[in-house]
Amino acid sequence: MAEDPGIREECEATFIRLTQLYGDRLTAEMREDLRESVGTVVKTVTALRSVPLDNGAAPLPPLVPYRGEG
């Protein structure tokens, strides 16, 4: 499956900005890990953005797990 060009652009822009801010503290291995992490976060955020919400949408009630008797 081909990746959306918008996602690639956002990943690259985010990675570039983070390396501008913190690049002097990162090793080459850390930069590669950062690139992978940025990709994961951007894909997750893109999925969250795709969920339509109205301004008045209420949050879901908290999940309370049921524990059986005893």
N, C-alpha and C positions, 0 to 999 in steps of 0.2 A: 504494500500500500504506500503510495507516494505521500510525503508529508506536505501539508499546506504551506505555500510560500510565506503567508503571513506569520505562521508559527516560526518558521526558520528565521525570518527577519527579526521577530521579537526576541528569539533566543540569542541571536548574534548581537543585537543591540544591548541586551541585558548583560551578556558576557563581556562585551567591550567596556561597558560602564563599570562593571565590577572590577575588571582588571585595571581600569584607570584609577579607581579608588584604592584598591588593595593589592595591585599587581606586584609591588615591591616586597610584599610579605609572602608571596606564593612561589613554590617550587614548580617545575614543569609538571610533575605528577599531580600536584594540587590543582593546577590550572585545568588539566584534563578531567579531574574529578569534578571541578566546578562547572565545566562545560556540560557534563552529563547531568549534574544536579539542576542546572538552569533549564535544561531541556525538559526534565521531569516536572519541574515547578510550572514552567510556561504551559505545558500540555494540560496539567491539572487546572490551572487558572482558566485556560481557554474553555475547558469543559464546564467549569463553574459559571463562566460568563454566558454560556449558551442556555442556561436555565432562565426562562422568563419569570420575573417577579414583578408584581405590582407594588406600588408604593405602600399600600396598606396590608401587604401579605404578613400574616402572623407567623411567628416561629412555631415549629413543631413542639409538642409537649415532650418533656424529658422521658427517656426510656428507663423504666424501672424493671429490671429483670425479675422474673418470678423464681423464687426458690421454694422448692417443694417442702412439705411438712417434714420435720424431723431432721 
